[in-house]
Amino acid sequence: MHGGDIYDFAINNNTTISEVLDFSANMNDFIRVKNLMLKKEYIENYPENDLSKYKKILACDEFNSDNIAIVPGLTPFIHSFMGSIKGNVIIVSPAFTEYMKSKTNGKRILIPFNILNRNPEILKNYDYETLFLVYPDSPTGQIMNSNSLLSILEISMEKNSTVFIDESFIWFVNDRKINERDLIEKYHNIIIGRSMTKVLSIPGLRLAYIVSNPDRISIIENNLEPWRINEAALLYISSHVEDLSHIAKKTEVERKYLIKSLANKGFNIIGNPQANYITFKLPKNIDGYKLKAYLAGRNIMVRILDDYSEFGSNYIRVNVKRRIKNRILINALYYYGDTHD
C-alpha cells in the first residue's frame, strides 16, 4: 500500500483532509503550493499537444529540450516501459513497489543495493535487457556510490543493456556526486526518470519527465499517447515552477533533526538517508500496527513497510517536513514509546 491515501484516512478517522498531518507520502514540505485558477477553456478543449515550451522550462540549464519527454507521472511510464521489455530485468532492491507490480515479459532479478554498491562487477554474471535503479533508493533514501554507478553503466553498455535511473527524489539530495548531463552524453544506454510530483508537491496533477539522448527520446515519444498532459499541469509548470536550489539544504537540516531525535529514543535508522524521507526500525517492545493506529488517532499518517519483502510491519518510513510538523511527530512517538517501555 502506497502512502498518501489521505481521503480514506480522513473518512476512517472522522476528520477533514486539512487536519491530517501526512508523513506517509514524500512530498516537498519546503515549498508553497499555489492556487490554480482553471478557466473553462482549459476544460472544454483538448490539452496542448506541442510540449516544446514546457520542455524548455523543465530542462532549465541542466539539459537540452531534445533530451526530455514529458509524461503524466512516472508510475504509468514505469508500467508501460516495463511492459515493453522482452528480456530479463534487474531491479536493485529495495525499490519503489511499482517495479515489482509492473508486468514484464522477462524474468525479474533482484539484487540488493548494498551488494551491488560494494561489487558492481557481479553484473557481468547476469543476462539482462534493462536494469532499474532508484537513486536515491526507496524507501531508505540511500545513494549509490558514484564509482559503482559508473561501473554499472559501463558493464551494461558492454552488454547492450539499458539502465533506468529513477531520480524522483534527486532534488532533495544536498551533495550530488554525478552530472546527469555528462552521463547522457557519454552513455546512450541510460534513461533517467524524474517526478515533478514530489518536488513541487503536486501529486494531484500527475507530472514527470524522462531524460535520455535525443534518438531514444524520439522513440519514447513516438510510443506516447497524444494530449497526455492535462492543461492544469501544463498551466502550473508554466506559471509556478521556481528556483528549487534551496530545497536540498533545508531538507538536510530537518533530516538530521529527525534522525537524531529518532535515534535518541531507540528507533534504529536504516542506511544513510539522503532524500526527504527516513526509514527506521521500531524497538522490539513496539508493535507497528498499534503505533500506526495510535498516530492515526492524532491525525498523523505514517507508512508501514509491510509490503516490502526486505522490511516488514516493524519498519516505518516518514517524510521529512518543516520543524513545526516534525516536532509534532517526534513528540507523539516519544509519548508512545514512554508508555510502552
C-alpha positions in Angstrom: 0.0 0.0 0.0 1.4 3.4 -1.0 1.4 6.3 1.3 -0.7 9.4 0.8 -4.2 7.8 0.9 -5.4 10.8 2.7 -9.1 10.6 1.6 -9.7 7.2 3.1 -7.7 8.2 6.2 -9.9 11.3 6.8 -13.1 9.2 6.4 -11.9 6.4 8.7 -10.8 8.8 11.3 -13.8 11.1 11.1 -11.7 14.2 10.3 -11.0 16.6 7.4 -8.2 16.5 5.0 -6.9 19.8 6.2 -6.5 18.4 9.7 -4.4 15.4 8.6 -0.6 15.5 9.0 0.6 13.2 6.3 4.1 11.8 6.9 3.3 8.8 4.7 3.8 10.5 1.3 7.1 12.0 0.5 6.1 15.5 -0.7 8.2 18.6 -0.6 7.2 20.5 2.6 9.5 23.4 1.9 7.5 24.9 -1.0 4.3 26.7 -1.0 1.7 25.2 -3.4 0.0 27.9 -5.3 -3.7 28.2 -6.1 -4.6 27.3 -9.7 -7.4 29.1 -11.4 -8.7 26.9 -14.3 -10.7 28.7 -16.9 -13.5 26.8 -18.7 -11.5 27.0 -22.0 -8.9 24.6 -20.5 -11.7 22.1 -19.6 -13.8 22.2 -22.8 -10.8 21.9 -25.2 -8.2 19.2 -25.6 -4.9 19.9 -23.8 -1.9 21.2 -25.8 -0.1 18.6 -27.9 3.1 20.6 -28.7 5.0 20.5 -25.4 8.1 22.2 -26.7 7.9 25.3 -24.4 7.3 23.2 -21.4 10.3 21.0 -22.2 12.4 24.2 -22.0 11.0 25.0 -18.6 11.8 21.6 -17.2 15.2 21.3 -18.9 16.2 24.6 -17.3 20.0 24.9 -17.6 20.6 21.2 -17.0 19.5 19.5 -20.2 18.6 20.4 -23.8 14.9 20.3 -24.7 15.5 17.3 -27.1 16.7 15.3 -24.1 13.3 15.4 -22.5 9.9 13.7 -22.9 7.1 14.9 -20.6 4.8 12.1 -19.2 1.7 12.1 -16.9 3.5 10.9 -13.8 6.4 8.5 -13.6 4.4 5.5 -12.4 2.4 4.9 -15.6 5.6 5.3 -17.6 7.3 2.6 -15.4 4.4 0.3 -16.1 4.4 0.8 -19.9 8.2 0.7 -20.2 8.5 -2.5 -18.2 5.7 -4.0 -20.3 7.7 -3.3 -23.5 10.8 -5.2 -22.2 11.2 -8.7 -23.7 14.3 -9.8 -21.8 15.3 -10.1 -18.2 15.2 -7.1 -15.9 17.4 -6.4 -12.9 15.8 -4.4 -10.1 18.2 -3.0 -7.4 16.3 -3.6 -4.2 14.8 -2.1 -2.2 12.9 -0.1 -4.8 9.6 1.7 -5.4 7.0 -1.1 -5.1 5.6 -0.4 -8.6 8.8 -2.1 -10.1 7.5 -5.3 -8.5 3.9 -4.8 -9.6 4.6 -3.8 -13.2 4.1 -6.6 -15.8 7.2 -7.6 -17.7 7.8 -10.4 -20.2 11.2 -11.4 -18.9 12.5 -12.7 -15.6 12.7 -10.2 -12.7 16.0 -10.4 -10.9 16.5 -8.7 -7.6 20.0 -7.6 -6.5 20.3 -5.9 -3.1 21.6 -2.3 -3.1 24.4 -3.0 -0.6 25.8 -5.9 -2.6 25.8 -4.1 -5.9 27.1 -0.9 -4.3 30.1 -2.9 -3.0 30.7 -5.0 -6.0 29.1 -3.9 -9.3 31.3 -6.4 -11.2 28.8 -9.1 -10.3 26.6 -7.8 -13.1 28.9 -9.5 -15.6 27.4 -12.8 -14.4 23.9 -11.8 -15.5 22.0 -11.6 -18.7 19.6 -8.7 -18.7 17.9 -6.2 -21.0 17.3 -3.5 -18.5 18.5 -2.6 -15.0 16.3 -0.4 -12.7 18.0 1.7 -10.1 16.1 4.1 -7.8 18.5 7.0 -7.0 18.2 7.8 -4.1 16.6 4.5 -3.3 13.2 3.8 -1.9 12.4 3.6 1.0 15.7 4.2 2.7 17.0 7.2 0.7 20.5 5.8 0.1 22.7 6.9 -2.8 24.6 4.5 -5.0 28.4 5.2 -4.9 29.3 7.2 -8.0 32.1 4.8 -8.9 29.7 1.9 -8.6 27.1 3.7 -10.7 29.7 4.4 -13.5 30.7 0.7 -13.4 27.1 -0.3 -13.7 26.7 1.9 -16.8 29.9 0.6 -18.3 29.1 -3.1 -17.8 25.6 -2.5 -19.1 26.9 -0.7 -22.1 29.1 -3.7 -22.9 26.0 -5.9 -22.7 24.0 -3.5 -24.8 21.6 -3.2 -21.9 19.6 -0.2 -20.7 20.0 1.4 -17.3 16.9 3.2 -16.0 17.7 5.6 -13.1 14.7 6.7 -11.1 15.5 10.2 -9.8 12.2 11.0 -8.3 13.8 12.4 -5.2 17.1 13.8 -6.6 16.1 17.4 -5.7 16.4 16.6 -2.0 20.0 15.4 -2.2 22.3 18.1 -0.9 25.6 16.7 -2.1 25.1 15.3 -5.6 28.0 13.3 -6.9 27.2 12.9 -10.6 26.5 15.1 -13.5 23.5 13.7 -15.3 24.1 15.7 -18.5 27.5 14.3 -18.8 26.1 10.8 -18.3 23.5 11.3 -21.0 26.2 12.4 -23.5 28.5 9.6 -22.7 26.2 6.6 -22.2 23.5 6.1 -24.8 22.1 3.3 -22.8 20.8 5.5 -19.9 17.3 6.7 -19.2 16.5 9.0 -16.3 13.0 9.4 -14.8 12.1 12.4 -12.7 8.9 13.1 -11.0 7.8 16.7 -10.6 5.0 15.4 -8.2 7.4 15.2 -5.3 9.5 18.4 -5.5 6.6 20.7 -6.5 4.2 18.8 -4.1 1.5 18.4 -6.8 0.6 14.7 -6.7 -2.9 15.6 -7.9 -1.6 17.0 -11.2 0.5 13.9 -12.3 3.6 15.2 -14.0 7.1 13.8 -14.7 9.7 13.8 -17.4 12.1 11.4 -19.0 15.7 12.2 -19.9 17.9 10.4 -22.4 19.7 11.0 -25.7 17.6 12.6 -28.4 17.3 9.4 -30.5 15.9 7.4 -27.6 13.6 10.3 -26.6 12.2 10.3 -30.2 11.5 6.6 -29.8 9.9 7.1 -26.4 7.7 10.0 -27.6 6.5 8.0 -30.7 5.0 5.5 -28.2 3.3 8.0 -26.0 -0.3 9.0 -26.5 -1.3 12.5 -27.6 -2.8 15.0 -25.2 -1.2 13.1 -22.4 -0.6 16.0 -20.0 -3.7 17.8 -18.8 -3.8 21.6 -19.2 -3.9 22.1 -15.4 -0.4 20.5 -15.1 0.9 22.5 -18.0 -0.5 25.7 -16.6 1.0 25.0 -13.3 4.6 24.5 -14.5 4.4 27.4 -16.8 3.4 29.8 -14.0 4.7 28.3 -10.8 8.0 26.5 -11.3 10.6 28.3 -9.2 14.2 28.0 -8.2 14.5 24.7 -6.3 18.1 25.0 -5.4 17.4 25.8 -1.7 15.3 22.6 -1.2 18.1 20.2 -0.6 19.8 22.2 2.1 16.5 22.8 4.0 15.7 19.1 3.7 19.2 18.1 5.1 18.8 20.3 8.2 15.4 18.7 9.1 16.5 15.2 8.1 19.4 15.5 10.6 17.0 16.7 13.2 14.6 13.8 12.7 17.5 11.2 12.6 19.0 12.5 15.9 15.5 12.7 17.6 14.6 9.2 16.5 17.9 7.7 17.4 17.8 9.2 20.8 14.6 7.3 21.6 15.9 4.0 20.3 14.5 4.0 16.8 17.0 2.4 14.5 17.7 4.4 11.4 18.1 2.3 8.3 21.0 3.1 5.9 22.3 6.6 5.2 19.2 8.6 4.1 19.9 11.4 1.6 16.3 12.1 0.4 13.3 13.7 2.1 12.3 10.5 3.9 13.7 8.3 6.6 13.1 4.6 7.3 13.5 3.3 10.9 13.1 0.1 12.7 10.9 0.0 15.8 12.2 -1.3 19.2 11.0 -4.8 20.0 8.5 -3.6 22.5 6.6 -1.5 20.0 4.1 -3.1 17.6 4.0 -1.3 14.2 0.3 -1.6 13.6 -0.6 -0.4 17.1 1.7 2.6 16.8 0.2 3.4 13.4 -3.3 3.3 14.9 -2.2 5.5 17.8 -0.7 8.1 15.5 -3.9 7.9 13.3 -5.9 8.8 16.4 -3.8 12.0 16.4 -4.4 12.6 12.7 -0.9 11.6 11.8 -0.3 9.3 8.8 2.9 7.2 8.5 3.9 4.5 6.1 4.4 0.9 7.4 6.7 -1.1 5.1 4.8 -4.4 5.4 4.6 -4.7 1.6 8.4 -4.7 1.2 10.0 -8.2 1.4 13.1 -6.6 2.7 11.3 -5.0 5.7 8.0 -5.6 7.5 5.5 -4.2 9.9 8.2 -3.2 12.4 9.7 -0.7 9.9 8.2 2.7 9.3 9.0 5.4 6.7 8.3 9.1 7.4 8.5 12.2 5.3 10.9 15.0 6.3 8.9 18.1 6.9 9.3 21.5 8.4 10.4 21.7 12.0 7.0 22.6 13.5 5.5 19.4 11.9 8.5 17.2 12.7 8.2 18.2 16.4 4.6 17.0 16.5 5.6 13.6 15.1 8.6 13.3 17.4 6.5 14.2 20.5 3.9 11.7 19.6 6.5 9.0 19.1 8.2 9.8 22.3 5.0 9.8 24.3 4.0 6.4 22.8 7.5 5.0 23.5 7.4 6.2 27.1 4.1 4.5 27.7 5.3 1.2 26.2 8.7 0.8 27.9 
